[in-house]
Amino acid sequence: MSESPPREHHSVLDPEELEFLKSQTRITDEEELKTHVLAMQKKAVEVYPYPCIKRFGFIRLKIVKNKTAYEHVLDLGRNVPGALLLDIGCCFGNDLRKIASDGFPAENLIASDLRQEFWDLGHELFRSTPESFPATFVPGDVFDPDFLQLCTPLTDELPDPAVPDLRSLGNSLNPLRGRISAIHTASLFHLFGQVKQLELASKLTGLLSPRSGSIIFGCHGGQPTKGYTAGSRGKQMFCHSPESWREMWQGVFEQGTVEVQVTLRNVGKVLNPTTDFHMMFWSVKRL
């Protein structure tokens, strides 16, 4: 999320991320890997120049940063028959590939982004195919009701527990209302203002299974005090505080039905040279 010239890919990866990238691409030579990543970055910027892509966000692993939530989701994948995990705003799909490598069934993963091209670039980056990585991709705009309607959260199990054929979803998540065990989203909420963040949260609650332990989790920009902060390219970014973020989720679910965990981490002056930026790592779990 910076307009500074991109650093070498290995300088922004921790050892776990670098080893994961090598294992997934099957490129062990770091110079060859660097060339491959830079080529994918160039193609991605031409699709849409998100600052996160310029900072190699598509090879960073965010899903594992909230370790408690991550282990909980892995347990859902192991122990809940037919448990589905949705990554909304998936970009290249690196986070889903990580959790699949750790044991969540790949055929029960659903990825979604505004642009199909990013998902296709993910296959090119990781040298995979829809057969070798059989997650379902559903393109669409989360604010389009044909893609995702605004529905109240379900409080009772669906009468028909059968999951629709994921291959039949087309360009809509609406058939999955109340059927998703876990929803992950990284660096998505902070793209919108306060009203749209509330709308996005409300829409995601409609997809979540009413089963105890179902969870929405992720990370995005936040601040110690709710309000606007200086973003990239001179834009203002609305950021919740941990307190206001918790209040928002407790408001979209029925009172006393969810546990909200929030951690705020100062990640330095990544958006501009004068303002500290914080990332908020959070989870909302049904009780």
Residue pairs with C-beta under 8 A, 6 or more apart in sequence:
1 51
1 52
1 55
1 57
1 187
1 221
1 231
1 232
1 270
1 271
1 277
2 51
2 54
2 55
2 232
2 270
2 271
3 51
3 54
3 232
3 233
6 41
6 54
6 55
6 56
7 56
8 34
9 33
9 34
9 37
9 38
9 56
9 59
10 18
10 30
10 33
10 34
12 55
12 56
12 59
12 60
13 21
13 56
13 59
13 60
16 61
16 64
17 59
17 60
17 61
20 61
20 98
20 101
21 33
21 37
21 59
22 28
22 33
23 101
24 97
24 101
24 126
24 127
24 128
25 33
25 36
25 125
25 126
25 127
26 127
27 33
27 36
36 125
37 56
37 59
37 125
40 58
40 92
40 121
40 124
40 125
41 53
41 54
41 56
41 58
43 121
43 124
44 50
44 53
44 58
44 92
44 117
44 118
44 121
45 53
45 54
47 115
47 117
47 118
47 121
48 115
50 57
51 232
51 233
52 58
52 91
52 187
53 91
55 270
57 91
57 187
58 91
58 92
58 94
58 118
58 122
58 125
59 92
59 94
59 125
60 94
61 94
61 95
61 98
62 95
62 186
62 187
62 218
62 219
63 70
63 87
63 95
63 96
63 98
63 99
63 184
63 186
64 70
64 98
65 219
65 281
66 217
66 218
66 219
66 263
66 281
66 282
66 283
68 261
68 283
69 215
69 217
69 261
69 283
69 285
70 99
72 213
72 215
72 283
72 285
73 85
73 99
73 104
73 181
73 182
73 184
73 215
73 217
74 99
74 102
74 103
74 104
76 83
76 85
76 181
76 182
76 213
76 214
76 215
77 83
77 85
77 99
77 103
77 104
77 105
77 108
78 103
80 181
80 211
80 213
82 108
82 161
82 163
83 108
83 181
83 182
84 108
84 109
84 110
84 163
84 176
84 179
84 180
84 181
84 182
85 96
85 99
85 104
85 108
85 109
85 110
85 180
85 181
85 182
85 183
85 184
86 110
86 111
86 112
86 173
86 176
86 180
86 182
86 183
86 184
86 207
87 93
87 95
87 96
87 109
87 110
87 111
87 112
87 183
87 184
87 185
87 186
88 112
88 142
88 183
88 184
88 185
88 188
88 204
89 112
89 113
89 114
89 142
89 185
89 186
89 187
89 188
90 96
90 111
90 112
90 113
90 118
90 119
90 137
91 113
91 118
91 122
92 118
92 119
92 121
92 122
92 125
92 126
93 111
93 119
93 122
93 126
93 133
93 135
93 137
94 122
94 126
95 184
95 186
96 106
96 109
96 111
96 135
97 122
97 126
97 128
97 133
99 109
100 106
100 109
100 133
100 135
106 133
106 134
106 135
107 134
107 135
107 166
109 135
109 136
110 135
110 136
110 137
110 138
110 166
110 169
110 173
110 176
110 180
111 119
111 135
111 136
111 137
111 138
112 137
112 138
112 139
112 140
112 142
112 173
113 119
113 137
113 139
114 139
114 140
114 141
115 139
116 137
116 139
119 137
119 139
122 128
123 129
123 130
123 133
126 133
136 166
136 167
136 169
138 169
138 170
138 171
138 172
138 173
139 171
140 146
140 147
140 148
140 171
140 172
140 173
141 147
142 148
142 200
142 203
143 196
143 199
143 200
143 203
146 171
146 172
146 174
147 171
147 172
147 173
147 174
148 172
148 173
148 174
148 203
148 206
148 207
149 174
149 177
149 203
149 206
150 199
150 202
150 203
150 206
151 177
151 203
151 206
152 205
152 206
153 205
153 206
153 208
153 210
153 252
153 253
153 254
154 177
154 178
154 206
154 208
154 209
154 210
155 210
155 254
155 257
156 210
157 210
157 211
158 178
158 179
163 176
163 179
164 175
164 176
164 179
168 175
169 175
169 176
173 207
176 207
177 206
177 207
178 206
178 207
178 208
178 209
178 210
179 207
179 209
180 207
180 208
180 209
180 214
181 209
181 211
181 213
181 214
181 215
182 214
182 215
182 216
182 217
183 204
183 207
183 208
183 215
183 216
183 217
184 216
184 217
184 218
185 204
185 216
185 218
185 220
186 218
186 219
186 220
187 219
187 220
187 221
188 200
188 218
188 220
189 197
189 200
189 201
189 218
189 220
189 240
190 220
190 221
190 222
190 237
190 238
190 239
192 200
192 238
193 238
194 238
194 240
197 238
197 240
197 248
198 248
198 252
201 248
201 249
201 252
202 252
204 216
205 216
205 252
205 253
208 214
208 215
208 216
208 286
209 286
210 286
211 286
212 286
212 287
213 285
213 286
214 285
214 286
215 283
215 284
215 285
215 286
216 283
216 284
217 282
217 283
217 284
218 281
218 282
219 279
219 280
219 281
219 282
220 279
220 280
221 229
221 237
221 239
221 277
221 278
221 279
221 280
222 239
222 240
222 241
222 242
222 245
222 264
222 278
222 279
222 280
223 229
223 239
223 240
223 241
223 264
223 278
224 241
224 242
224 264
224 278
225 241
226 239
226 240
226 241
226 243
226 244
227 238
227 239
228 236
228 237
228 238
228 239
229 236
229 237
229 239
229 271
229 275
229 277
230 236
230 237
230 271
230 272
230 274
230 275
231 237
231 271
231 272
232 271
232 272
237 271
239 278
239 280
240 248
240 280
241 264
242 262
242 263
242 264
242 280
245 260
245 262
245 280
245 282
246 260
246 262
249 258
249 260
249 284
250 258
250 260
253 284
253 286
256 287
257 286
257 287
258 284
258 285
258 286
258 287
259 284
259 285
259 287
260 282
260 283
260 284
261 282
261 283
261 285
262 280
262 281
262 282
263 280
263 281
263 282
264 278
264 279
264 280
264 281
265 278
265 279
265 280
265 281
266 276
266 277
266 278
267 277
267 278
267 279
268 276
268 277
269 275
269 276
269 277
270 277
271 277
